[in-house]
Amino acid sequence: MSGRLVLVTGGRSGIGAAVGAAVAAAGMRPLLCDLVAFPLEEPMAWQTPFDVSDEVAVTREVAAIEAECGPLAGLVNAAGILGRMQRPEKLRMEDWDREMAVDLRGTYLMCREVGSRMAARRMGSIVNIASVVAVSSAPVHSYGPAKAAVVNLTMTLAAEWGPSGVRVNAVSPGFTRTPALERGFASGVMEEKRMIDISALRRLVEPSEVGCAVAWLLGDGASAITGINLPVDAGFLCGVTWQAYGGLRGS
């Protein structure tokens, strides 16, 4: 993958931006795209904003990217939205639909448009950003099911395109120190200490750690790996059930 072009959705901030930095550090050429416009001085950005849930826009922009920048060897689907933590009876269907549209439909549309081109060239690597809530439970009644579906989609596309030389994997971040999480702490909706106490490593995940995992899965070092979901969660999934036994033991 050295020197090859990797498209990263949701690249304006948070995990997407960290993935871009890690991809560049690994010797690949990241191209960041987002719904929000980038500063004109950003050298790694595709300057035309587009909505990944818009089929027409995805088809148009992927074609334009490959015409201007060359064939895509990698794709990272980091675009996503996390709605409010509401009870089911309070969750409006328009909010449910919007989360599903970006988190699941958007991932599928980008995979379909880029992955089919990769399959025709018989090479490529895709990493979808899922979440630990895809394999656990949380009061996010649209985001959780959407990310669970992303994990399943990852497996089915890995089987679909594997014979054509395209690998498809997922990374499931745990509680990651992004601007969105910091806003949750500031509003009091989420509690940092509780998250730290639950995780086996007793800390949050840094965006750069997610980026490094994604870059590795994209690259040749993971050439025999496809169809997996890799948690990058500081030990959240292995630590959470210990709360029923009084919590993790001290060091």
FENCORVEN-V510503 format. One record per pair of residues at least 24 apart in sequence whose C-alpha atoms are under 6 Angstrom apart, sorted by the first residue. I is the first residue (numbers start at 0). J is the second residue. Records with the same first field share a line. If there is no record, write none. Layout:
BEGIN
I = J  J
END
This chain:
BEGIN
0 = 218
1 = 26  27
2 = 26  27  28
3 = 27  28  72
4 = 28  29  71  72
5 = 29  30  71  72  73  74
6 = 30  74
7 = 31  74  75
8 = 32  33  76  77  78
9 = 33  77  78
13 = 177
14 = 206
15 = 77
17 = 206  207  210
18 = 210
21 = 210  211
22 = 214
51 = 105
52 = 100  101  104  105
72 = 123
73 = 123  124  125
74 = 125
75 = 125  126  127
76 = 106  127  128
77 = 128
81 = 142
84 = 138  139
95 = 141
99 = 145
103 = 145
118 = 163
121 = 163  164
122 = 164  165
123 = 165
124 = 165  166  167  217
125 = 167
126 = 167  168  169
127 = 169
128 = 169  170
129 = 170  171
130 = 171  172
131 = 171  173
153 = 226
154 = 226
157 = 225  226
166 = 225
167 = 225  226
168 = 225  226  227
169 = 228
170 = 228  229  230
171 = 229  230  231
172 = 230  231  232
173 = 232
174 = 203
175 = 203  204  205
176 = 205
197 = 238  239
198 = 233  234  235  238
199 = 234  238
200 = 233  234
204 = 233
END
